[in-house]
Amino acid sequence: MNLPTRSLRASALLIMVIACARASRNPSPAPAPDSTDTPAPTVAVPAPPPSSPDWLVVDNASKTATLTLEATAPAGAPSALINGYRAGQARIVVPLGWTVKWNWRNADSTSPHSLVVMVQREKIPLEGGRPSFSNAMTRMVTEGLPPVGTDQTTFVADEAGWYWMLCGVPSHALKGEWLELRVDPEVKSAGVEVKKSEK
């Protein structure tokens, strides 16, 4: 075999080795996965903010929540209702430091009712006592306002925590005449959370 033929064979072999080496370093791209096999990424969904019913007016600029509250006594109900709720079925949530105003009306023609904000403890109190915030109560807390009686008050929710908004007339709160109030340093606006009623 002459020298040029050997050189050609060696060159061809060298070219094949280089081509194989490059192919092993740069493999052809794998086919794209079928989009139907790829699970969608998991995204954390934040809890929805409390809603704002028509009896709550929120003013974020002045950091004020205005409540229109009414006690009613539907036939057959185990207790009077506050805006249609009882036994903590509705929770009013306000940011820490906000001003809370309420317009209160006793629409029960058979019994007196009142409203006072008290810190939640182990047991519902027998009757209303000292409010948790200055001025967070109607007049005549234990006597109750007479039928068609009204009252207004304004207080600052200046301490975070869980509270009852309860009727202070003896035994009314024990029967279920109360809502919850949550003063929350984490929320940015006021709202109402409604719990599903148990069947």
QUIBELPE-V849337 format. One record per residue. N is the residue number from 0. PSI is psi in degrees with one decimal (999 if undefined). OMEGA is omega in whole degrees, -180 to 180 (999 if undefined). Layout:
BEGIN
N:PSI:OMEGA ; N:PSI:OMEGA
END
This chain:
BEGIN
0:133.2:-176 ; 1:170.2:-175 ; 2:-41.7:-180 ; 3:-35.7:-180 ; 4:-42.2:177 ; 5:-41.0:-180 ; 6:-40.0:179 ; 7:-42.6:179 ; 8:-43.0:180 ; 9:-40.4:179 ; 10:-43.3:180 ; 11:-42.6:179 ; 12:-41.7:179 ; 13:-41.5:179 ; 14:-41.2:179 ; 15:-41.2:179 ; 16:-43.4:-180 ; 17:-41.7:180 ; 18:-41.5:179 ; 19:-41.1:180 ; 20:-41.8:179 ; 21:-39.8:-180 ; 22:-36.4:-179 ; 23:-28.9:177 ; 24:-30.8:-178 ; 25:73.6:-179 ; 26:157.5:179 ; 27:146.2:-176 ; 28:142.4:178 ; 29:151.0:179 ; 30:146.1:180 ; 31:139.1:-180 ; 32:150.8:178 ; 33:126.9:-176 ; 34:-21.1:179 ; 35:-18.9:180 ; 36:-15.3:-176 ; 37:120.8:179 ; 38:148.1:178 ; 39:143.7:179 ; 40:146.0:179 ; 41:127.9:180 ; 42:128.4:178 ; 43:129.4:179 ; 44:118.9:-179 ; 45:154.2:177 ; 46:142.1:180 ; 47:146.6:178 ; 48:157.3:177 ; 49:148.0:179 ; 50:169.1:179 ; 51:96.2:179 ; 52:172.9:-177 ; 53:-17.0:179 ; 54:5.7:175 ; 55:121.3:176 ; 56:122.7:-176 ; 57:129.1:175 ; 58:95.5:-177 ; 59:-33.0:-178 ; 60:-44.0:-180 ; 61:1.3:-180 ; 62:54.5:-177 ; 63:136.2:174 ; 64:122.6:-180 ; 65:122.2:-177 ; 66:137.4:170 ; 67:109.2:-172 ; 68:142.3:-177 ; 69:133.1:175 ; 70:129.0:177 ; 71:159.8:180 ; 72:81.0:179 ; 73:146.9:178 ; 74:134.4:177 ; 75:-7.5:179 ; 76:143.2:-179 ; 77:-15.5:177 ; 78:171.0:172 ; 79:156.2:-180 ; 80:150.2:173 ; 81:111.0:-176 ; 82:34.3:177 ; 83:3.2:-178 ; 84:158.7:177 ; 85:165.2:173 ; 86:42.3:176 ; 87:19.4:179 ; 88:-23.9:177 ; 89:138.0:178 ; 90:121.6:176 ; 91:127.8:-178 ; 92:126.7:177 ; 93:146.2:176 ; 94:151.1:177 ; 95:133.8:177 ; 96:-3.7:180 ; 97:156.3:173 ; 98:133.1:178 ; 99:126.9:176 ; 100:143.0:173 ; 101:147.0:172 ; 102:116.1:-173 ; 103:138.1:178 ; 104:132.7:174 ; 105:103.0:180 ; 106:10.9:177 ; 107:118.5:-176 ; 108:-2.3:-174 ; 109:-12.2:-173 ; 110:149.9:174 ; 111:153.2:178 ; 112:155.7:177 ; 113:-175.8:178 ; 114:133.7:177 ; 115:144.3:177 ; 116:120.4:180 ; 117:146.5:-179 ; 118:141.5:179 ; 119:135.1:177 ; 120:-160.2:-178 ; 121:-36.8:-175 ; 122:148.0:173 ; 123:135.4:-180 ; 124:155.7:178 ; 125:-35.9:180 ; 126:168.2:180 ; 127:149.8:179 ; 128:-149.5:-178 ; 129:132.3:-180 ; 130:151.6:180 ; 131:-27.8:178 ; 132:146.1:179 ; 133:123.4:176 ; 134:10.9:-178 ; 135:62.4:-179 ; 136:157.6:172 ; 137:170.8:171 ; 138:158.7:173 ; 139:60.2:-174 ; 140:-48.5:-177 ; 141:-29.0:177 ; 142:-35.6:-179 ; 143:151.6:176 ; 144:140.7:-179 ; 145:167.3:176 ; 146:137.3:-178 ; 147:8.4:176 ; 148:147.4:180 ; 149:161.0:177 ; 150:158.5:177 ; 151:149.1:176 ; 152:161.8:178 ; 153:134.0:176 ; 154:162.8:178 ; 155:125.9:179 ; 156:79.1:-171 ; 157:11.1:175 ; 158:123.2:-179 ; 159:146.9:177 ; 160:-173.3:-180 ; 161:133.5:-176 ; 162:159.8:169 ; 163:141.4:165 ; 164:99.7:-168 ; 165:157.9:174 ; 166:129.2:-177 ; 167:-5.0:178 ; 168:132.9:-176 ; 169:131.1:177 ; 170:-8.6:-179 ; 171:-44.8:179 ; 172:-37.5:178 ; 173:-31.4:179 ; 174:-10.6:177 ; 175:9.2:-178 ; 176:76.8:178 ; 177:152.9:173 ; 178:170.1:175 ; 179:150.9:171 ; 180:126.8:177 ; 181:119.5:174 ; 182:111.2:-167 ; 183:120.0:179 ; 184:-11.4:-176 ; 185:-25.6:-176 ; 186:155.8:-177 ; 187:-14.9:-178 ; 188:164.0:-180 ; 189:157.0:178 ; 190:-176.2:-180 ; 191:130.2:174 ; 192:127.1:-180 ; 193:127.2:178 ; 194:147.0:177 ; 195:134.7:179 ; 196:140.7:180 ; 197:140.7:-180 ; 198:999:999
END
